[in-house]
Amino acid sequence: MDSLGTADDNDHFRRLRAAQAENLLANTPITLLANVFIAATTAWLLWKLGISSTVFLWLAAVGIVGVLRFAVYAVIQRSRMHVEKPVRALHLLTLLSFASGLSWTPLPLVFPMPGNGIVTGYTVFVMAGISMGAIIQSLAYWRVALAFGAPLMSATIAMLLLEGDTVSHFLALNITLLTVMLFRSSIRSEQSFVQSQNTAMRTSQLAHSLAAANGEISKTSQRLEHLANSDALTGLANRAVFNRRMEHLFERCRQRQTEIALLLIDLDKFKTINDTRGHSAGDMLLKQVANRLAAASGRNDLAVRLGGDEFAVVLWGADLESRVNAMVLDVMKRIAQPIAFGGQDIVPSASIGVAFAPRHATDGDDLYACADLALYRAKMEGRRQIRFFDAALKDRLDYERAIDRDLAAAIENGGLDVHFQPQVDMSSERATGFEALVRWWHPEIGAIAPPDIVKAAGKLQLSEQLTGYVADRTCAFARRLDAEGHGEVMVSINMSPSEFGAYDAARLLSGIASRHQVDPARIEVEITEDAILDPKKVERALAGLRHAGFGLAVDDFGMGHSSLAHLISLKIDRLKVDRHFVTGISGNAHNQALVGALVSVGRSLDMELVLEGVETAADAETLRAFGCRTGQGWLYGKAMAPDDAMQWLKRHSARIRAVA
């Protein structure tokens, strides 16, 4: 800090001396011209008054010194010594001023005219006047004034003292006092000049600092604006820009000034690339796709990364439909180009959904929903697809909106039903359990598919409420089983692994079971097979459920890519084989071989198998032959309301007892 302060002080001192030197140089030409003119007129006047012609030798000396001063002045100006080395320039100017002052001293000392009052008075006038002029012209640096004036005034005072009369002595005293006052005034003038320069430099420095700060603030503001409006990874516009642009365009659209098209682009199997090749490969892929998307976009089109592997392009203006048709093909072609990474090529692909406004939507949210539904259809139809929003998708969108609008009220007001489908020991045909299945009959659109209910609950952050609703009715059903003497019958409830991060499943289910006084061991939690693909994400939740006493089962087993190691690590109790492999198994050798293998796996892992989709006696007989124990399907009973399920159990138990 000390060295920094010293450097700043030195720079300030240099700039101050440069200002003084510049001020002196500005006055030098007029000073020299006046000096020579006064010397010439004085020499001529003295010669006319009888002084010998040697006075012109003095004039020549003054002129030579003046020429020398002007030459040095020119050198200083040309070399910019007064800016780069101002102290040296001031020393030179002071030295030459002293030489100029010395050149004037012969006037009162060498050419006196004792007794001639006119000459004496004129000499005093000239010497005092030129000294005063030098002081006035050197207000910025008093040393130059002193160097020039001191020899002149000293010689003048000496001349008056040598006159010998009282008047001359008094005049010498007055000139002495005048000289002191003038030099004192010169010193004070320099102080004022220095003060004004310090103020000016501080003001300039402050203005420079403010300008620099303002420039830095402007740059920071630009950087912040860029960060606020750009995706950090890809550099494309972000969702905030997307929302603002959509709002602006829809204002114009309502005034019939433009049409809008929205392309939603989703990379196919991006998660697989991310998981198998690493996040660096995923990031590189996103950057490359962003670059290709930007290259495919027109000057007025807006390319956006909405998040994850989802991108969008917003188009508007004339000839919109043909531009969109050309762009989607171009985008698909560009994205499909291989990308080299780690010595291998990644061949990306994408699915695209397209919607138009005002044809399909009247605001930005609606347009996004339409394009998103078209994108969903493209992915469902095999990926690498382009789908445009149409009337069929409009019906689907209305269907989903009705679910989103009314689901919360249905949960709160008991508008959902929970039905129970029996599970049966295929050897003894004794009922061993029930699976709780949610049902919803919507007053406007009829039956709602259970997966759509679960999907909407996740989207609306109602998963905990929905699970609690189903669990409450499941435990109430278990209590009815106990009351009817069927305490050995299990009841299972379905949960999605995606819910585990949203709430504490073990705490929720334990609280409900405790409230109904149901042993958690009576309740089995079924999770979908995709949970096994990433056991780290579900391990904690499943451990909590297991610790609370709930049974664990994997639903729809065989449809995913489960790892046996993961099955073992998660300590699953039962595997539910998907109906795809069970229905019609009596006539399908391939599925028979597969189920036989699954039975062997289950025995090896000490896991019971439950076969879903048992619909015929022939299928049941085939499964029994493979050693399968528990079946579930329409052969035994469909999903029923609680009262109907209890009646079914009563009839079924009576029939088994009658046969026995």
C-alpha positions, -999 to 999 in steps of 0.1 A, spaced: 0 0 0 29 24 8 46 19 -26 12 24 -43 7 56 -24 42 68 -32 36 61 -69 3 81 -68 20 110 -51 49 111 -76 24 111 -105 5 139 -89 37 160 -84 47 154 -120 13 165 -133 14 196 -112 49 206 -124 37 199 -160 9 223 -155 33 250 -142 57 244 -171 28 245 -196 16 278 -182 51 294 -184 55 281 -220 22 296 -230 34 331 -218 70 328 -231 65 341 -267 47 373 -256 72 378 -228 102 375 -251 86 398 -276 79 424 -250 114 420 -235 131 427 -268 108 455 -278 113 473 -244 150 468 -247 152 482 -282 131 513 -274 151 519 -242 184 517 -261 172 541 -287 159 566 -261 192 565 -241 211 570 -273 190 600 -282 196 614 -247 233 613 -251 243 578 -240 271 564 -261 264 540 -289 278 512 -267 242 509 -254 235 490 -286 260 464 -275 238 459 -245 208 456 -267 226 430 -287 233 410 -256 196 412 -245 187 401 -280 210 371 -280 197 359 -246 162 363 -260 169 342 -291 185 316 -269 154 315 -246 131 311 -277 153 283 -291 151 264 -258 113 272 -257 110 255 -291 130 225 -281 109 220 -249 77 222 -269 88 199 -297 103 172 -273 73 175 -249 98 179 -221 73 200 -202 50 169 -201 74 140 -198 102 158 -177 85 189 -163 110 195 -135 139 196 -160 119 220 -182 112 243 -152 149 243 -143 159 253 -178 133 281 -179 144 294 -146 180 294 -156 173 312 -188 151 338 -170 181 344 -147 204 349 -177 178 373 -192 176 392 -159 214 395 -158 214 408 -193 194 438 -181 216 447 -151 241 469 -172 213 493 -180 213 511 -145 249 503 -136 269 508 -169 250 536 -185 241 560 -156 237 598 -161 241 613 -127 221 644 -123 199 636 -152 165 630 -135 148 621 -167 171 593 -175 171 581 -139 134 581 -137 129 564 -170 154 538 -160 136 531 -127 103 530 -146 116 505 -172 134 483 -147 104 482 -123 79 478 -151 97 449 -168 102 432 -135 65 436 -127 56 423 -161 78 392 -156 62 385 -123 27 389 -138 36 365 -166 51 340 -142 23 335 -116 24 298 -119 60 294 -109 75 322 -87 111 310 -92 111 322 -128 99 356 -117 125 358 -90 153 346 -113 144 374 -138 134 402 -115 160 399 -87 190 410 -108 170 439 -123 156 452 -91 190 448 -73 208 468 -100 181 495 -99 183 498 -61 221 499 -64 219 527 -90 196 548 -67 219 543 -37 249 554 -58 230 587 -67 238 598 -31 209 622 -25 181 617 -1 153 614 -27 172 586 -45 176 568 -12 139 571 -4 131 559 -39 155 530 -34 137 521 -2 103 523 -19 115 501 -47 129 476 -22 95 474 -5 78 471 -39 102 443 -49 95 424 -17 57 428 -21 59 418 -57 79 387 -50 56 378 -20 26 383 -43 43 360 -68 47 333 -42 11 336 -31 0 335 -68 18 302 -73 2 288 -42 -32 298 -56 -23 283 -90 -11 251 -73 -44 250 -52 -65 255 -83 -45 228 -102 -49 204 -73 -86 210 -73 -88 205 -111 -67 173 -109 -88 159 -81 -119 168 -100 -105 153 -132 -94 122 -112 -128 119 -96 -145 123 -130 -121 97 -144 -129 74 -115 -166 79 -119 -163 73 -157 -143 41 -150 -167 30 -123 -196 38 -146 -179 18 -174 -173 -11 -150 -209 -9 -138 -221 -9 -174 -199 -39 -182 -212 -57 -151 -247 -48 -160 -242 -62 -195 -227 -93 -180 -256 -97 -156 -281 -91 -184 -263 -117 -205 -264 -142 -176 -300 -133 -169 -310 -138 -205 -287 -167 -216 -283 -203 -208 -250 -207 -190 -240 -239 -207 -251 -234 -243 -253 -196 -247 -288 -198 -262 -316 -176 -249 -331 -190 -217 -367 -195 -205 -370 -159 -192 -363 -146 -227 -387 -172 -241 -415 -161 -218 -410 -124 -226 -409 -130 -264 -440 -151 -262 -459 -124 -243 -448 -98 -268 -457 -119 -298 -491 -128 -285 -499 -91 -280 -492 -87 -317 -511 -119 -325 -542 -107 -308 -541 -76 -330 -538 -99 -360 -503 -85 -368 -485 -119 -368 -487 -156 -366 -465 -177 -343 -451 -212 -345 -434 -230 -316 -411 -260 -321 -403 -280 -290 -372 -302 -295 -363 -330 -271 -332 -352 -274 -339 -389 -276 -323 -411 -249 -302 -382 -236 -303 -397 -201 -288 -429 -214 -259 -409 -230 -255 -390 -198 -254 -421 -176 -232 -443 -198 -208 -417 -213 -207 -393 -184 -219 -357 -177 -191 -342 -198 -204 -361 -228 -239 -349 -220 -228 -313 -217 -208 -315 -249 -238 -329 -267 -261 -301 -255 -236 -275 -266 -233 -291 -301 -270 -293 -305 -274 -257 -294 -249 -246 -320 -267 -266 -347 -300 -252 -336 -287 -217 -337 -273 -223 -372 -306 -236 -384 -325 -206 -370 -333 -176 -391 -322 -140 -382 -356 -133 -366 -361 -167 -351 -355 -173 -314 -336 -204 -304 -340 -213 -267 -328 -239 -242 -357 -244 -219 -338 -267 -195 -323 -302 -194 -324 -316 -230 -354 -296 -241 -350 -268 -267 -374 -246 -285 -375 -224 -316 -400 -196 -319 -409 -183 -354 -432 -156 -365 -441 -135 -395 -449 -142 -432 -449 -176 -450 -447 -192 -416 -459 -228 -424 -435 -233 -452 -406 -219 -431 -416 -243 -402 -417 -273 -426 -383 -265 -439 -368 -258 -405 -380 -291 -388 -364 -311 -416 -332 -291 -414 -330 -294 -376 -335 -331 -377 -308 -334 -403 -283 -312 -384 -289 -328 -350 -284 -363 -365 -248 -356 -375 -223 -377 -355 -204 -360 -327 -169 -373 -318 -163 -378 -281 -136 -399 -264 -126 -416 -296 -161 -427 -304 -190 -411 -322 -222 -401 -305 -251 -401 -330 -278 -380 -315 -315 -378 -325 -344 -357 -316 -382 -356 -315 -400 -324 -324 -435 -312 -316 -450 -282 -334 -480 -259 -328 -493 -227 -342 -510 -196 -329 -537 -184 -332 -547 -216 -349 -542 -238 -319 -537 -214 -289 -546 -179 -277 -517 -174 -252 -482 -186 -246 -491 -213 -220 -516 -228 -243 -492 -228 -273 -465 -245 -252 -490 -271 -240 -500 -279 -276 -465 -282 -288 -456 -303 -257 -484 -327 -264 -473 -330 -300 -438 -337 -288 -451 -363 -264 -469 -380 -293 -437 -379 -314 -417 -397 -286 -444 -422 -281 -444 -431 -318 -408 -443 -318 -387 -411 -314 -369 -394 -343 -403 -382 -352 -419 -348 -361 -455 -343 -350 -478 -313 -355 -506 -305 -331 -540 -315 -345 -576 -321 -334 -570 -355 -318 -542 -340 -297 -566 -311 -289 -590 -336 -274 -561 -351 -254 -551 -316 -242 -586 -309 -231 -586 -342 -213 -554 -335 -194 -566 -300 -185 -598 -313 -170 -577 -337 -149 -553 -309 -138 -583 -286 -130 -603 -311 -109 -578 -335 -93 -571 -315 -62 -608 -311 -55 -615 -348 -61 -588 -358 -36 -600 -334 -10 -637 -342 -15 -635 -380 -18 -642 -380 -55 -617 -408 -62 -625 -444 -57 -601 -472 -46 -609 -506 -59 -593 -539 -49 -583 -568 -72 -577 -602 -56 -545 -622 -56 -550 -660 -54 -529 -690 -46 -532 -708 -79 -529 -743 -63 -554 -739 -34 -573 -710 -50 -572 -694 -15 -572 -656 -16 -539 -643 -3 -541 -606 -10 -556 -576 -28 -540 -548 -49 -554 -513 -43 -561 -495 -76 -572 -459 -79 -603 -451 -101 -618 -418 -111 -650 -413 -129 -649 -376 -141 -684 -360 -144 -674 -345 -178 -650 -369 -195 -658 -402 -179 -633 -428 -167 -597 -415 -161 -569 -439 -166 -549 -445 -134 -515 -436 -150 -530 -403 -161 -541 -397 -125 -506 -404 -111 -489 -383 -138 -512 -353 -131 -506 -357 -93 -468 -355 -99 -471 -325 -122 -494 -307 -97 -473 -317 -67 -502 -337 -53 -484 -371 -51 -483 -371 -13 -520 -363 -11 -529 -389 -36 -508 -416 -19 -522 -407 14 -558 -409 0 -552 -444 -14 -533 -455 17 -561 -443 40 -587 -464 21 -563 -493 18 -558 -494 56 -596 -491 61 -601 -521 38 -575 -540 58 -594 -533 90 -626 -547 73 -606 -579 64 -596 -582 101 -632 -578 112 -643 -606 88 -615 -629 101 -591 -626 71 -562 -612 90 -537 -632 69 -548 -614 36 -522 -588 24 -531 -555 7 -507 -538 -16 -505 -502 -27 -487 -487 -57 -460 -460 -55 -438 -444 -81 -401 -440 -73 -404 -404 -86 -425 -397 -54 -397 -406 -30 -379 -373 -34 -411 -353 -28 -420 -366 7 -412 -391 33 -431 -422 22 -423 -442 53 -435 -415 77 -467 -410 56 -477 -446 54 -467 -454 91 -489 -426 103 -519 -438 83 -514 -474 94 -511 -464 130 -543 -443 128 -562 -473 115 -544 -497 139 -531 -518 110 -499 -538 113 -475 -524 85 -466 -560 77 -501 -564 63 -493 -536 37 -471 -542 7 -456 -513 -13 -453 -519 -50 -428 -499 -70 -422 -498 -107 -392 -516 -122 -374 -484 -132 -366 -479 -96 -341 -507 -98 -322 -490 -126 -308 -464 -102 -310 -479 -67 -291 -451 -51 -320 -427 -57 -346 -451 -40 -324 -470 -15 -330 -446 14 -368 -445 9 -370 -483 5 -349 -488 36 -373 -465 55 -403 -485 44 -386 -518 52 -376 -505 86 -412 -494 93 -423 -530 86 -439 -527 51 -433 -553 25 -417 -544 -8 -426 -556 -43 -414 -547 -79 -444 -542 -102 -444 -549 -140 -411 -569 -137 -396 -579 -170 -405 -548 -189 -374 -529 -179 -337 -538 -176 -335 -548 -139 -302 -558 -125 -302 -589 -103 -275 -573 -81 -298 -543 -76 -327 -566 -67 -306 -582 -41 -292 -549 -27 -327 -534 -24 -340 -565 -5 -372 -569 -25 -398 -594 -11 -418 -601 -43 -416 -597 -80 -448 -591 -100 -444 -604 -135 -460 -581 -161 -492 -593 -178 -474 -590 -212 -456 -623 -205 -486 -640 -188 -517 -634 -208 -520 -662 -234 -490 -681 -220 -506 -715 -226 -500 -710 -263 -468 -690 -263 -436 -711 -260 -414 -680 -259 -432 -666 -229 -432 -700 -212 -394 -701 -214 -391 -666 -201 -415 -672 -172 -397 -704 -164 -364 -685 -162 -380 -659 -140 -393 -686 -116 -358 -699 -113 -345 -664 -106 -371 -659 -79 -363 -692 -62 -326 -684 -63 -331 -650 -48 -358 -663 -23 -384 -639 -38 -420 -649 -44 -434 -643 -79 -469 -629 -85 -482 -634 -121 -504 -605 -134 -529 -609 -163 -541 -645 -155 -573 -646 -176 -579 -682 -185 -579 -715 -168 -554 -728 -194 -530 -700 -185 -534 -707 -148 -527 -744 -154 -495 -736 -174 -483 -713 -147 -489 -739 -120 -469 -764 -140 -439 -740 -139 -442 -738 -101 -458 -704 -100 -478 -699 -68 -497 -666 -68 -518 -652 -97 -538 -621 -103 -562 -614 -132 -597 -615 -144 -598 -653 -141 -601 -647 -103 -617 -613 -102 -615 -578 -115 -608 -547 -94 -638 -541 -72 -652 -515 -49 -645 -523 -12 -680 -537 -5 -680 -558 -37 -645 -570 -29 -657 -582 6 -686 -599 -10 -664 -616 -35 -641 -628 -7 -670 -641 12 -683 -661 -17 -649 -673 -28 -640 -685 7 -673 -703 10 -668 -721 -24 -633 -732 -14 -647 -746 19 -675 -764 1 -650 -780 -23 -628 -790 6 
